[in-house]
Amino acid sequence: MCYGDPTKMLGVVLDGRALEPNENGHTVLDLFEHFCAYSGCDEKTIGKEAFAWAKLAYISARLRPT
């Protein structure tokens, strides 16, 4: 199991999923990068682990159920 490891958990969440672009042509990964750019969510500033948890939470919340 990968509990406690946000990077591995994100891999499980994304495994086998096609990340379809939204109506504006952006994938959930594009949206996370944009979120980071305007919010200041930067790995160097907040740390690697906090950034990984933020990425997992953001992407998990934005994905549609399969």
PDBQT receptor file of N, H, CA, C and O in Angstrom, charges set to zero:
ATOM      1  N   MET A   1       0.833  -1.184   0.000  1.00  0.00    +0.000 N 
ATOM      2  CA  MET A   1       0.000   0.000   0.000  1.00  0.00    +0.000 C 
ATOM      3  C   MET A   1       0.875   1.242   0.000  1.00  0.00    +0.000 C 
ATOM      4  O   MET A   1       2.045   1.189   0.379  1.00  0.00    +0.000 OA
ATOM      5  N   CYS A   2       0.315   2.331  -0.417  1.00  0.00    +0.000 N 
ATOM      6  H   CYS A   2      -0.635   2.374  -0.725  1.00  0.00    +0.000 HD
ATOM      7  CA  CYS A   2       1.082   3.560  -0.524  1.00  0.00    +0.000 C 
ATOM      8  C   CYS A   2       0.551   4.667   0.383  1.00  0.00    +0.000 C 
ATOM      9  O   CYS A   2       0.840   5.843   0.161  1.00  0.00    +0.000 OA
ATOM     10  N   TYR A   3      -0.223   4.299   1.399  1.00  0.00    +0.000 N 
ATOM     11  H   TYR A   3      -0.458   3.343   1.579  1.00  0.00    +0.000 HD
ATOM     12  CA  TYR A   3      -0.741   5.310   2.318  1.00  0.00    +0.000 C 
ATOM     13  C   TYR A   3       0.413   6.072   2.950  1.00  0.00    +0.000 C 
ATOM     14  O   TYR A   3       1.419   5.481   3.343  1.00  0.00    +0.000 OA
ATOM     15  N   GLY A   4       0.263   7.371   3.042  1.00  0.00    +0.000 N 
ATOM     16  H   GLY A   4      -0.554   7.851   2.723  1.00  0.00    +0.000 HD
ATOM     17  CA  GLY A   4       1.311   8.203   3.608  1.00  0.00    +0.000 C 
ATOM     18  C   GLY A   4       2.318   8.700   2.600  1.00  0.00    +0.000 C 
ATOM     19  O   GLY A   4       3.195   9.490   2.947  1.00  0.00    +0.000 OA
ATOM     20  N   ASP A   5       2.216   8.254   1.347  1.00  0.00    +0.000 N 
ATOM     21  H   ASP A   5       1.504   7.612   1.065  1.00  0.00    +0.000 HD
ATOM     22  CA  ASP A   5       3.134   8.692   0.298  1.00  0.00    +0.000 C 
ATOM     23  C   ASP A   5       2.310   9.353  -0.811  1.00  0.00    +0.000 C 
ATOM     24  O   ASP A   5       1.773   8.661  -1.676  1.00  0.00    +0.000 OA
ATOM     25  N   PRO A   6       2.205  10.680  -0.793  1.00  0.00    +0.000 N 
ATOM     26  CA  PRO A   6       1.331  11.359  -1.746  1.00  0.00    +0.000 C 
ATOM     27  C   PRO A   6       1.742  11.187  -3.203  1.00  0.00    +0.000 C 
ATOM     28  O   PRO A   6       0.887  11.211  -4.088  1.00  0.00    +0.000 OA
ATOM     29  N   THR A   7       3.021  11.015  -3.464  1.00  0.00    +0.000 N 
ATOM     30  H   THR A   7       3.715  10.995  -2.745  1.00  0.00    +0.000 HD
ATOM     31  CA  THR A   7       3.466  10.832  -4.844  1.00  0.00    +0.000 C 
ATOM     32  C   THR A   7       2.990   9.492  -5.392  1.00  0.00    +0.000 C 
ATOM     33  O   THR A   7       2.503   9.417  -6.520  1.00  0.00    +0.000 OA
ATOM     34  N   LYS A   8       3.130   8.436  -4.596  1.00  0.00    +0.000 N 
ATOM     35  H   LYS A   8       3.525   8.497  -3.679  1.00  0.00    +0.000 HD
ATOM     36  CA  LYS A   8       2.655   7.116  -5.020  1.00  0.00    +0.000 C 
ATOM     37  C   LYS A   8       1.135   7.086  -5.104  1.00  0.00    +0.000 C 
ATOM     38  O   LYS A   8       0.569   6.470  -6.007  1.00  0.00    +0.000 OA
ATOM     39  N   MET A   9       0.474   7.758  -4.154  1.00  0.00    +0.000 N 
ATOM     40  H   MET A   9       0.934   8.258  -3.421  1.00  0.00    +0.000 HD
ATOM     41  CA  MET A   9      -0.988   7.798  -4.177  1.00  0.00    +0.000 C 
ATOM     42  C   MET A   9      -1.488   8.492  -5.442  1.00  0.00    +0.000 C 
ATOM     43  O   MET A   9      -2.473   8.059  -6.041  1.00  0.00    +0.000 OA
ATOM     44  N   LEU A  10      -0.815   9.561  -5.848  1.00  0.00    +0.000 N 
ATOM     45  H   LEU A  10      -0.015   9.913  -5.362  1.00  0.00    +0.000 HD
ATOM     46  CA  LEU A  10      -1.203  10.250  -7.079  1.00  0.00    +0.000 C 
ATOM     47  C   LEU A  10      -1.028   9.326  -8.273  1.00  0.00    +0.000 C 
ATOM     48  O   LEU A  10      -1.852   9.329  -9.187  1.00  0.00    +0.000 OA
ATOM     49  N   GLY A  11       0.031   8.541  -8.271  1.00  0.00    +0.000 N 
ATOM     50  H   GLY A  11       0.700   8.538  -7.528  1.00  0.00    +0.000 HD
ATOM     51  CA  GLY A  11       0.228   7.559  -9.337  1.00  0.00    +0.000 C 
ATOM     52  C   GLY A  11      -0.920   6.575  -9.421  1.00  0.00    +0.000 C 
ATOM     53  O   GLY A  11      -1.355   6.217 -10.516  1.00  0.00    +0.000 OA
ATOM     54  N   VAL A  12      -1.416   6.134  -8.271  1.00  0.00    +0.000 N 
ATOM     55  H   VAL A  12      -1.062   6.425  -7.382  1.00  0.00    +0.000 HD
ATOM     56  CA  VAL A  12      -2.554   5.211  -8.236  1.00  0.00    +0.000 C 
ATOM     57  C   VAL A  12      -3.809   5.909  -8.753  1.00  0.00    +0.000 C 
ATOM     58  O   VAL A  12      -4.567   5.330  -9.530  1.00  0.00    +0.000 OA
ATOM     59  N   VAL A  13      -4.026   7.139  -8.329  1.00  0.00    +0.000 N 
ATOM     60  H   VAL A  13      -3.410   7.609  -7.697  1.00  0.00    +0.000 HD
ATOM     61  CA  VAL A  13      -5.211   7.895  -8.748  1.00  0.00    +0.000 C 
ATOM     62  C   VAL A  13      -5.209   8.104 -10.267  1.00  0.00    +0.000 C 
ATOM     63  O   VAL A  13      -6.254   8.015 -10.913  1.00  0.00    +0.000 OA
ATOM     64  N   LEU A  14      -4.039   8.379 -10.826  1.00  0.00    +0.000 N 
ATOM     65  H   LEU A  14      -3.190   8.451 -10.302  1.00  0.00    +0.000 HD
ATOM     66  CA  LEU A  14      -3.953   8.683 -12.263  1.00  0.00    +0.000 C 
ATOM     67  C   LEU A  14      -3.764   7.450 -13.131  1.00  0.00    +0.000 C 
ATOM     68  O   LEU A  14      -3.942   7.524 -14.347  1.00  0.00    +0.000 OA
ATOM     69  N   ASP A  15      -3.410   6.326 -12.541  1.00  0.00    +0.000 N 
ATOM     70  H   ASP A  15      -3.265   6.266 -11.553  1.00  0.00    +0.000 HD
ATOM     71  CA  ASP A  15      -3.101   5.112 -13.298  1.00  0.00    +0.000 C 
ATOM     72  C   ASP A  15      -4.238   4.725 -14.242  1.00  0.00    +0.000 C 
ATOM     73  O   ASP A  15      -5.369   4.490 -13.815  1.00  0.00    +0.000 OA
ATOM     74  N   GLY A  16      -3.923   4.667 -15.497  1.00  0.00    +0.000 N 
ATOM     75  H   GLY A  16      -3.005   4.859 -15.844  1.00  0.00    +0.000 HD
ATOM     76  CA  GLY A  16      -4.881   4.235 -16.506  1.00  0.00    +0.000 C 
ATOM     77  C   GLY A  16      -5.926   5.261 -16.887  1.00  0.00    +0.000 C 
ATOM     78  O   GLY A  16      -6.811   4.970 -17.692  1.00  0.00    +0.000 OA
ATOM     79  N   ARG A  17      -5.844   6.448 -16.331  1.00  0.00    +0.000 N 
ATOM     80  H   ARG A  17      -5.125   6.685 -15.677  1.00  0.00    +0.000 HD
ATOM     81  CA  ARG A  17      -6.822   7.495 -16.642  1.00  0.00    +0.000 C 
ATOM     82  C   ARG A  17      -6.334   8.340 -17.805  1.00  0.00    +0.000 C 
ATOM     83  O   ARG A  17      -5.170   8.738 -17.855  1.00  0.00    +0.000 OA
ATOM     84  N   ALA A  18      -7.216   8.603 -18.717  1.00  0.00    +0.000 N 
ATOM     85  H   ALA A  18      -8.161   8.279 -18.677  1.00  0.00    +0.000 HD
ATOM     86  CA  ALA A  18      -6.930   9.569 -19.771  1.00  0.00    +0.000 C 
ATOM     87  C   ALA A  18      -7.314  10.940 -19.222  1.00  0.00    +0.000 C 
ATOM     88  O   ALA A  18      -8.466  11.164 -18.850  1.00  0.00    +0.000 OA
ATOM     89  N   LEU A  19      -6.358  11.845 -19.174  1.00  0.00    +0.000 N 
ATOM     90  H   LEU A  19      -5.423  11.664 -19.476  1.00  0.00    +0.000 HD
ATOM     91  CA  LEU A  19      -6.638  13.181 -18.658  1.00  0.00    +0.000 C 
ATOM     92  C   LEU A  19      -7.170  14.043 -19.790  1.00  0.00    +0.000 C 
ATOM     93  O   LEU A  19      -6.425  14.680 -20.534  1.00  0.00    +0.000 OA
ATOM     94  N   GLU A  20      -8.468  14.033 -19.883  1.00  0.00    +0.000 N 
ATOM     95  H   GLU A  20      -9.074  13.515 -19.278  1.00  0.00    +0.000 HD
ATOM     96  CA  GLU A  20      -9.151  14.749 -20.956  1.00  0.00    +0.000 C 
ATOM     97  C   GLU A  20      -9.115  16.256 -20.710  1.00  0.00    +0.000 C 
ATOM     98  O   GLU A  20      -9.289  16.713 -19.581  1.00  0.00    +0.000 OA
ATOM     99  N   PRO A  21      -8.889  17.014 -21.765  1.00  0.00    +0.000 N 
ATOM    100  CA  PRO A  21      -8.949  18.475 -21.621  1.00  0.00    +0.000 C 
ATOM    101  C   PRO A  21     -10.375  18.934 -21.337  1.00  0.00    +0.000 C 
ATOM    102  O   PRO A  21     -11.343  18.330 -21.797  1.00  0.00    +0.000 OA
ATOM    103  N   ASN A  22     -10.481  20.018 -20.569  1.00  0.00    +0.000 N 
ATOM    104  H   ASN A  22      -9.694  20.509 -20.196  1.00  0.00    +0.000 HD
ATOM    105  CA  ASN A  22     -11.794  20.594 -20.302  1.00  0.00    +0.000 C 
ATOM    106  C   ASN A  22     -12.240  21.440 -21.497  1.00  0.00    +0.000 C 
ATOM    107  O   ASN A  22     -11.617  21.408 -22.559  1.00  0.00    +0.000 OA
ATOM    108  N   GLU A  23     -13.310  22.184 -21.314  1.00  0.00    +0.000 N 
ATOM    109  H   GLU A  23     -13.816  22.209 -20.452  1.00  0.00    +0.000 HD
ATOM    110  CA  GLU A  23     -13.854  22.988 -22.416  1.00  0.00    +0.000 C 
ATOM    111  C   GLU A  23     -12.889  24.074 -22.900  1.00  0.00    +0.000 C 
ATOM    112  O   GLU A  23     -13.042  24.604 -24.000  1.00  0.00    +0.000 OA
ATOM    113  N   ASN A  24     -11.894  24.398 -22.070  1.00  0.00    +0.000 N 
ATOM    114  H   ASN A  24     -11.769  23.967 -21.176  1.00  0.00    +0.000 HD
ATOM    115  CA  ASN A  24     -10.894  25.390 -22.453  1.00  0.00    +0.000 C 
ATOM    116  C   ASN A  24      -9.603  24.755 -22.962  1.00  0.00    +0.000 C 
ATOM    117  O   ASN A  24      -8.641  25.458 -23.274  1.00  0.00    +0.000 OA
ATOM    118  N   GLY A  25      -9.583  23.437 -23.045  1.00  0.00    +0.000 N 
ATOM    119  H   GLY A  25     -10.364  22.866 -22.792  1.00  0.00    +0.000 HD
ATOM    120  CA  GLY A  25      -8.422  22.730 -23.568  1.00  0.00    +0.000 C 
ATOM    121  C   GLY A  25      -7.348  22.421 -22.544  1.00  0.00    +0.000 C 
ATOM    122  O   GLY A  25      -6.220  22.098 -22.917  1.00  0.00    +0.000 OA
ATOM    123  N   HIS A  26      -7.676  22.512 -21.247  1.00  0.00    +0.000 N 
ATOM    124  H   HIS A  26      -8.592  22.774 -20.944  1.00  0.00    +0.000 HD
ATOM    125  CA  HIS A  26      -6.689  22.281 -20.199  1.00  0.00    +0.000 C 
ATOM    126  C   HIS A  26      -6.978  20.994 -19.447  1.00  0.00    +0.000 C 
ATOM    127  O   HIS A  26      -8.132  20.681 -19.151  1.00  0.00    +0.000 OA
ATOM    128  N   THR A  27      -5.929  20.253 -19.143  1.00  0.00    +0.000 N 
ATOM    129  H   THR A  27      -4.992  20.507 -19.384  1.00  0.00    +0.000 HD
ATOM    130  CA  THR A  27      -6.079  19.057 -18.318  1.00  0.00    +0.000 C 
ATOM    131  C   THR A  27      -5.998  19.460 -16.853  1.00  0.00    +0.000 C 
ATOM    132  O   THR A  27      -5.682  20.605 -16.527  1.00  0.00    +0.000 OA
ATOM    133  N   VAL A  28      -6.286  18.517 -15.985  1.00  0.00    +0.000 N 
ATOM    134  H   VAL A  28      -6.543  17.588 -16.249  1.00  0.00    +0.000 HD
ATOM    135  CA  VAL A  28      -6.218  18.783 -14.546  1.00  0.00    +0.000 C 
ATOM    136  C   VAL A  28      -4.781  19.134 -14.132  1.00  0.00    +0.000 C 
ATOM    137  O   VAL A  28      -4.584  19.913 -13.199  1.00  0.00    +0.000 OA
ATOM    138  N   LEU A  29      -3.793  18.576 -14.806  1.00  0.00    +0.000 N 
ATOM    139  H   LEU A  29      -3.953  17.943 -15.564  1.00  0.00    +0.000 HD
ATOM    140  CA  LEU A  29      -2.402  18.920 -14.495  1.00  0.00    +0.000 C 
ATOM    141  C   LEU A  29      -2.098  20.362 -14.897  1.00  0.00    +0.000 C 
ATOM    142  O   LEU A  29      -1.379  21.069 -14.191  1.00  0.00    +0.000 OA
ATOM    143  N   ASP A  30      -2.648  20.794 -16.036  1.00  0.00    +0.000 N 
ATOM    144  H   ASP A  30      -3.232  20.219 -16.609  1.00  0.00    +0.000 HD
ATOM    145  CA  ASP A  30      -2.498  22.197 -16.445  1.00  0.00    +0.000 C 
ATOM    146  C   ASP A  30      -3.125  23.120 -15.407  1.00  0.00    +0.000 C 
ATOM    147  O   ASP A  30      -2.551  24.149 -15.051  1.00  0.00    +0.000 OA
ATOM    148  N   LEU A  31      -4.297  22.746 -14.929  1.00  0.00    +0.000 N 
ATOM    149  H   LEU A  31      -4.763  21.910 -15.218  1.00  0.00    +0.000 HD
ATOM    150  CA  LEU A  31      -5.001  23.565 -13.949  1.00  0.00    +0.000 C 
ATOM    151  C   LEU A  31      -4.228  23.643 -12.633  1.00  0.00    +0.000 C 
ATOM    152  O   LEU A  31      -4.211  24.689 -11.985  1.00  0.00    +0.000 OA
ATOM    153  N   PHE A  32      -3.596  22.551 -12.242  1.00  0.00    +0.000 N 
ATOM    154  H   PHE A  32      -3.610  21.701 -12.769  1.00  0.00    +0.000 HD
ATOM    155  CA  PHE A  32      -2.790  22.584 -11.023  1.00  0.00    +0.000 C 
ATOM    156  C   PHE A  32      -1.597  23.518 -11.190  1.00  0.00    +0.000 C 
ATOM    157  O   PHE A  32      -1.279  24.284 -10.281  1.00  0.00    +0.000 OA
ATOM    158  N   GLU A  33      -0.942  23.463 -12.331  1.00  0.00    +0.000 N 
ATOM    159  H   GLU A  33      -1.201  22.840 -13.070  1.00  0.00    +0.000 HD
ATOM    160  CA  GLU A  33       0.179  24.377 -12.585  1.00  0.00    +0.000 C 
ATOM    161  C   GLU A  33      -0.281  25.827 -12.526  1.00  0.00    +0.000 C 
ATOM    162  O   GLU A  33       0.417  26.679 -11.976  1.00  0.00    +0.000 OA
ATOM    163  N   HIS A  34      -1.441  26.108 -13.085  1.00  0.00    +0.000 N 
ATOM    164  H   HIS A  34      -2.008  25.416 -13.531  1.00  0.00    +0.000 HD
ATOM    165  CA  HIS A  34      -1.986  27.465 -13.036  1.00  0.00    +0.000 C 
ATOM    166  C   HIS A  34      -2.295  27.863 -11.587  1.00  0.00    +0.000 C 
ATOM    167  O   HIS A  34      -1.980  28.974 -11.160  1.00  0.00    +0.000 OA
ATOM    168  N   PHE A  35      -2.908  26.952 -10.844  1.00  0.00    +0.000 N 
ATOM    169  H   PHE A  35      -3.164  26.049 -11.191  1.00  0.00    +0.000 HD
ATOM    170  CA  PHE A  35      -3.183  27.203  -9.430  1.00  0.00    +0.000 C 
ATOM    171  C   PHE A  35      -1.897  27.560  -8.681  1.00  0.00    +0.000 C 
ATOM    172  O   PHE A  35      -1.869  28.503  -7.891  1.00  0.00    +0.000 OA
ATOM    173  N   CYS A  36      -0.847  26.801  -8.938  1.00  0.00    +0.000 N 
ATOM    174  H   CYS A  36      -0.870  26.035  -9.580  1.00  0.00    +0.000 HD
ATOM    175  CA  CYS A  36       0.435  27.062  -8.271  1.00  0.00    +0.000 C 
ATOM    176  C   CYS A  36       0.990  28.432  -8.655  1.00  0.00    +0.000 C 
ATOM    177  O   CYS A  36       1.537  29.145  -7.814  1.00  0.00    +0.000 OA
ATOM    178  N   ALA A  37       0.847  28.790  -9.915  1.00  0.00    +0.000 N 
ATOM    179  H   ALA A  37       0.403  28.211 -10.599  1.00  0.00    +0.000 HD
ATOM    180  CA  ALA A  37       1.386  30.067 -10.391  1.00  0.00    +0.000 C 
ATOM    181  C   ALA A  37       0.715  31.256  -9.714  1.00  0.00    +0.000 C 
ATOM    182  O   ALA A  37       1.386  32.230  -9.373  1.00  0.00    +0.000 OA
ATOM    183  N   TYR A  38      -0.596  31.191  -9.516  1.00  0.00    +0.000 N 
ATOM    184  H   TYR A  38      -1.142  30.400  -9.793  1.00  0.00    +0.000 HD
ATOM    185  CA  TYR A  38      -1.268  32.362  -8.942  1.00  0.00    +0.000 C 
ATOM    186  C   TYR A  38      -1.403  32.297  -7.426  1.00  0.00    +0.000 C 
ATOM    187  O   TYR A  38      -1.693  33.312  -6.794  1.00  0.00    +0.000 OA
ATOM    188  N   SER A  39      -1.199  31.121  -6.828  1.00  0.00    +0.000 N 
ATOM    189  H   SER A  39      -0.963  30.296  -7.342  1.00  0.00    +0.000 HD
ATOM    190  CA  SER A  39      -1.357  31.007  -5.378  1.00  0.00    +0.000 C 
ATOM    191  C   SER A  39      -0.039  31.034  -4.614  1.00  0.00    +0.000 C 
ATOM    192  O   SER A  39      -0.022  31.234  -3.400  1.00  0.00    +0.000 OA
ATOM    193  N   GLY A  40       1.058  30.833  -5.326  1.00  0.00    +0.000 N 
ATOM    194  H   GLY A  40       1.044  30.670  -6.313  1.00  0.00    +0.000 HD
ATOM    195  CA  GLY A  40       2.346  30.767  -4.653  1.00  0.00    +0.000 C 
ATOM    196  C   GLY A  40       2.662  29.393  -4.099  1.00  0.00    +0.000 C 
ATOM    197  O   GLY A  40       3.590  29.246  -3.304  1.00  0.00    +0.000 OA
ATOM    198  N   CYS A  41       1.910  28.392  -4.503  1.00  0.00    +0.000 N 
ATOM    199  H   CYS A  41       1.156  28.512  -5.148  1.00  0.00    +0.000 HD
ATOM    200  CA  CYS A  41       2.158  27.012  -4.076  1.00  0.00    +0.000 C 
ATOM    201  C   CYS A  41       3.384  26.514  -4.844  1.00  0.00    +0.000 C 
ATOM    202  O   CYS A  41       3.278  25.960  -5.938  1.00  0.00    +0.000 OA
ATOM    203  N   ASP A  42       4.540  26.730  -4.234  1.00  0.00    +0.000 N 
ATOM    204  H   ASP A  42       4.625  27.180  -3.345  1.00  0.00    +0.000 HD
ATOM    205  CA  ASP A  42       5.808  26.424  -4.882  1.00  0.00    +0.000 C 
ATOM    206  C   ASP A  42       6.569  25.410  -4.031  1.00  0.00    +0.000 C 
ATOM    207  O   ASP A  42       6.702  25.584  -2.819  1.00  0.00    +0.000 OA
ATOM    208  N   GLU A  43       7.059  24.367  -4.661  1.00  0.00    +0.000 N 
ATOM    209  H   GLU A  43       6.951  24.225  -5.645  1.00  0.00    +0.000 HD
ATOM    210  CA  GLU A  43       7.744  23.296  -3.939  1.00  0.00    +0.000 C 
ATOM    211  C   GLU A  43       8.934  23.819  -3.138  1.00  0.00    +0.000 C 
ATOM    212  O   GLU A  43       9.188  23.351  -2.028  1.00  0.00    +0.000 OA
ATOM    213  N   LYS A  44       9.654  24.773  -3.686  1.00  0.00    +0.000 N 
ATOM    214  H   LYS A  44       9.448  25.153  -4.588  1.00  0.00    +0.000 HD
ATOM    215  CA  LYS A  44      10.812  25.325  -2.977  1.00  0.00    +0.000 C 
ATOM    216  C   LYS A  44      10.391  26.118  -1.742  1.00  0.00    +0.000 C 
ATOM    217  O   LYS A  44      11.121  26.172  -0.753  1.00  0.00    +0.000 OA
ATOM    218  N   THR A  45       9.222  26.726  -1.806  1.00  0.00    +0.000 N 
ATOM    219  H   THR A  45       8.629  26.682  -2.609  1.00  0.00    +0.000 HD
ATOM    220  CA  THR A  45       8.747  27.548  -0.691  1.00  0.00    +0.000 C 
ATOM    221  C   THR A  45       8.105  26.715   0.408  1.00  0.00    +0.000 C 
ATOM    222  O   THR A  45       8.396  26.907   1.589  1.00  0.00    +0.000 OA
ATOM    223  N   ILE A  46       7.232  25.789   0.021  1.00  0.00    +0.000 N 
ATOM    224  H   ILE A  46       6.996  25.633  -0.938  1.00  0.00    +0.000 HD
ATOM    225  CA  ILE A  46       6.470  25.043   1.031  1.00  0.00    +0.000 C 
ATOM    226  C   ILE A  46       7.064  23.685   1.359  1.00  0.00    +0.000 C 
ATOM    227  O   ILE A  46       6.664  23.054   2.338  1.00  0.00    +0.000 OA
ATOM    228  N   GLY A  47       8.005  23.232   0.560  1.00  0.00    +0.000 N 
ATOM    229  H   GLY A  47       8.330  23.744  -0.235  1.00  0.00    +0.000 HD
ATOM    230  CA  GLY A  47       8.632  21.937   0.801  1.00  0.00    +0.000 C 
ATOM    231  C   GLY A  47       8.055  20.855  -0.098  1.00  0.00    +0.000 C 
ATOM    232  O   GLY A  47       6.913  20.925  -0.552  1.00  0.00    +0.000 OA
ATOM    233  N   LYS A  48       8.886  19.856  -0.335  1.00  0.00    +0.000 N 
ATOM    234  H   LYS A  48       9.814  19.799   0.033  1.00  0.00    +0.000 HD
ATOM    235  CA  LYS A  48       8.531  18.781  -1.268  1.00  0.00    +0.000 C 
ATOM    236  C   LYS A  48       7.297  17.997  -0.817  1.00  0.00    +0.000 C 
ATOM    237  O   LYS A  48       6.405  17.724  -1.621  1.00  0.00    +0.000 OA
ATOM    238  N   GLU A  49       7.246  17.639   0.456  1.00  0.00    +0.000 N 
ATOM    239  H   GLU A  49       7.970  17.860   1.109  1.00  0.00    +0.000 HD
ATOM    240  CA  GLU A  49       6.132  16.820   0.935  1.00  0.00    +0.000 C 
ATOM    241  C   GLU A  49       4.813  17.596   0.910  1.00  0.00    +0.000 C 
ATOM    242  O   GLU A  49       3.791  17.068   0.472  1.00  0.00    +0.000 OA
ATOM    243  N   ALA A  50       4.833  18.838   1.377  1.00  0.00    +0.000 N 
ATOM    244  H   ALA A  50       5.663  19.266   1.734  1.00  0.00    +0.000 HD
ATOM    245  CA  ALA A  50       3.610  19.646   1.369  1.00  0.00    +0.000 C 
ATOM    246  C   ALA A  50       3.131  19.869  -0.068  1.00  0.00    +0.000 C 
ATOM    247  O   ALA A  50       1.930  19.838  -0.334  1.00  0.00    +0.000 OA
ATOM    248  N   PHE A  51       4.057  20.091  -0.984  1.00  0.00    +0.000 N 
ATOM    249  H   PHE A  51       5.033  20.117  -0.768  1.00  0.00    +0.000 HD
ATOM    250  CA  PHE A  51       3.695  20.287  -2.385  1.00  0.00    +0.000 C 
ATOM    251  C   PHE A  51       3.047  19.020  -2.951  1.00  0.00    +0.000 C 
ATOM    252  O   PHE A  51       2.052  19.092  -3.672  1.00  0.00    +0.000 OA
ATOM    253  N   ALA A  52       3.616  17.871  -2.620  1.00  0.00    +0.000 N 
ATOM    254  H   ALA A  52       4.424  17.813  -2.035  1.00  0.00    +0.000 HD
ATOM    255  CA  ALA A  52       3.057  16.602  -3.108  1.00  0.00    +0.000 C 
ATOM    256  C   ALA A  52       1.642  16.385  -2.573  1.00  0.00    +0.000 C 
ATOM    257  O   ALA A  52       0.771  15.925  -3.311  1.00  0.00    +0.000 OA
ATOM    258  N   TRP A  53       1.399  16.710  -1.293  1.00  0.00    +0.000 N 
ATOM    259  H   TRP A  53       2.107  17.083  -0.694  1.00  0.00    +0.000 HD
ATOM    260  CA  TRP A  53       0.053  16.570  -0.727  1.00  0.00    +0.000 C 
ATOM    261  C   TRP A  53      -0.913  17.548  -1.379  1.00  0.00    +0.000 C 
ATOM    262  O   TRP A  53      -2.060  17.193  -1.649  1.00  0.00    +0.000 OA
ATOM    263  N   ALA A  54      -0.469  18.768  -1.633  1.00  0.00    +0.000 N 
ATOM    264  H   ALA A  54       0.463  19.056  -1.413  1.00  0.00    +0.000 HD
ATOM    265  CA  ALA A  54      -1.324  19.761  -2.286  1.00  0.00    +0.000 C 
ATOM    266  C   ALA A  54      -1.698  19.295  -3.689  1.00  0.00    +0.000 C 
ATOM    267  O   ALA A  54      -2.848  19.428  -4.107  1.00  0.00    +0.000 OA
ATOM    268  N   LYS A  55      -0.725  18.748  -4.412  1.00  0.00    +0.000 N 
ATOM    269  H   LYS A  55       0.210  18.640  -4.072  1.00  0.00    +0.000 HD
ATOM    270  CA  LYS A  55      -0.978  18.264  -5.773  1.00  0.00    +0.000 C 
ATOM    271  C   LYS A  55      -1.970  17.107  -5.758  1.00  0.00    +0.000 C 
ATOM    272  O   LYS A  55      -2.903  17.072  -6.560  1.00  0.00    +0.000 OA
ATOM    273  N   LEU A  56      -1.766  16.163  -4.844  1.00  0.00    +0.000 N 
ATOM    274  H   LEU A  56      -1.008  16.192  -4.192  1.00  0.00    +0.000 HD
ATOM    275  CA  LEU A  56      -2.692  15.030  -4.726  1.00  0.00    +0.000 C 
ATOM    276  C   LEU A  56      -4.095  15.512  -4.405  1.00  0.00    +0.000 C 
ATOM    277  O   LEU A  56      -5.059  15.071  -5.032  1.00  0.00    +0.000 OA
ATOM    278  N   ALA A  57      -4.223  16.409  -3.440  1.00  0.00    +0.000 N 
ATOM    279  H   ALA A  57      -3.440  16.767  -2.931  1.00  0.00    +0.000 HD
ATOM    280  CA  ALA A  57      -5.543  16.903  -3.040  1.00  0.00    +0.000 C 
ATOM    281  C   ALA A  57      -6.223  17.649  -4.175  1.00  0.00    +0.000 C 
ATOM    282  O   ALA A  57      -7.403  17.425  -4.445  1.00  0.00    +0.000 OA
ATOM    283  N   TYR A  58      -5.492  18.534  -4.841  1.00  0.00    +0.000 N 
ATOM    284  H   TYR A  58      -4.533  18.716  -4.621  1.00  0.00    +0.000 HD
ATOM    285  CA  TYR A  58      -6.065  19.335  -5.922  1.00  0.00    +0.000 C 
ATOM    286  C   TYR A  58      -6.540  18.439  -7.066  1.00  0.00    +0.000 C 
ATOM    287  O   TYR A  58      -7.669  18.564  -7.541  1.00  0.00    +0.000 OA
ATOM    288  N   ILE A  59      -5.677  17.549  -7.492  1.00  0.00    +0.000 N 
ATOM    289  H   ILE A  59      -4.760  17.446  -7.106  1.00  0.00    +0.000 HD
ATOM    290  CA  ILE A  59      -6.015  16.692  -8.645  1.00  0.00    +0.000 C 
ATOM    291  C   ILE A  59      -7.126  15.717  -8.294  1.00  0.00    +0.000 C 
ATOM    292  O   ILE A  59      -8.032  15.498  -9.099  1.00  0.00    +0.000 OA
ATOM    293  N   SER A  60      -7.073  15.129  -7.106  1.00  0.00    +0.000 N 
ATOM    294  H   SER A  60      -6.337  15.307  -6.452  1.00  0.00    +0.000 HD
ATOM    295  CA  SER A  60      -8.133  14.204  -6.684  1.00  0.00    +0.000 C 
ATOM    296  C   SER A  60      -9.490  14.901  -6.641  1.00  0.00    +0.000 C 
ATOM    297  O   SER A  60     -10.503  14.323  -7.035  1.00  0.00    +0.000 OA
ATOM    298  N   ALA A  61      -9.506  16.114  -6.172  1.00  0.00    +0.000 N 
ATOM    299  H   ALA A  61      -8.683  16.583  -5.852  1.00  0.00    +0.000 HD
ATOM    300  CA  ALA A  61     -10.771  16.853  -6.070  1.00  0.00    +0.000 C 
ATOM    301  C   ALA A  61     -11.321  17.243  -7.436  1.00  0.00    +0.000 C 
ATOM    302  O   ALA A  61     -12.537  17.349  -7.598  1.00  0.00    +0.000 OA
ATOM    303  N   ARG A  62     -10.466  17.457  -8.408  1.00  0.00    +0.000 N 
ATOM    304  H   ARG A  62      -9.479  17.371  -8.276  1.00  0.00    +0.000 HD
ATOM    305  CA  ARG A  62     -10.903  17.906  -9.724  1.00  0.00    +0.000 C 
ATOM    306  C   ARG A  62     -11.280  16.778 -10.682  1.00  0.00    +0.000 C 
ATOM    307  O   ARG A  62     -11.998  17.011 -11.655  1.00  0.00    +0.000 OA
ATOM    308  N   LEU A  63     -10.811  15.570 -10.422  1.00  0.00    +0.000 N 
ATOM    309  H   LEU A  63     -10.228  15.381  -9.632  1.00  0.00    +0.000 HD
ATOM    310  CA  LEU A  63     -11.105  14.457 -11.328  1.00  0.00    +0.000 C 
ATOM    311  C   LEU A  63     -12.551  13.998 -11.175  1.00  0.00    +0.000 C 
ATOM    312  O   LEU A  63     -13.117  14.012 -10.081  1.00  0.00    +0.000 OA
ATOM    313  N   ARG A  64     -13.117  13.603 -12.273  1.00  0.00    +0.000 N 
ATOM    314  H   ARG A  64     -12.657  13.592 -13.162  1.00  0.00    +0.000 HD
ATOM    315  CA  ARG A  64     -14.463  13.040 -12.237  1.00  0.00    +0.000 C 
ATOM    316  C   ARG A  64     -14.388  11.567 -11.854  1.00  0.00    +0.000 C 
ATOM    317  O   ARG A  64     -13.434  10.883 -12.223  1.00  0.00    +0.000 OA
ATOM    318  N   PRO A  65     -15.373  11.073 -11.124  1.00  0.00    +0.000 N 
ATOM    319  CA  PRO A  65     -15.348   9.656 -10.752  1.00  0.00    +0.000 C 
ATOM    320  C   PRO A  65     -15.341   8.766 -11.992  1.00  0.00    +0.000 C 
ATOM    321  O   PRO A  65     -15.906   9.113 -13.029  1.00  0.00    +0.000 OA
ATOM    322  N   THR A  66     -14.694   7.623 -11.863  1.00  0.00    +0.000 N 
ATOM    323  H   THR A  66     -14.235   7.341 -11.020  1.00  0.00    +0.000 HD
ATOM    324  CA  THR A  66     -14.668   6.679 -12.998  1.00  0.00    +0.000 C 
ATOM    325  C   THR A  66     -15.758   5.668 -12.874  1.00  0.00    +0.000 C 
ATOM    326  O   THR A  66     -15.893   4.796 -13.732  1.00  0.00    +0.000 OA
TER     327      THR A  66
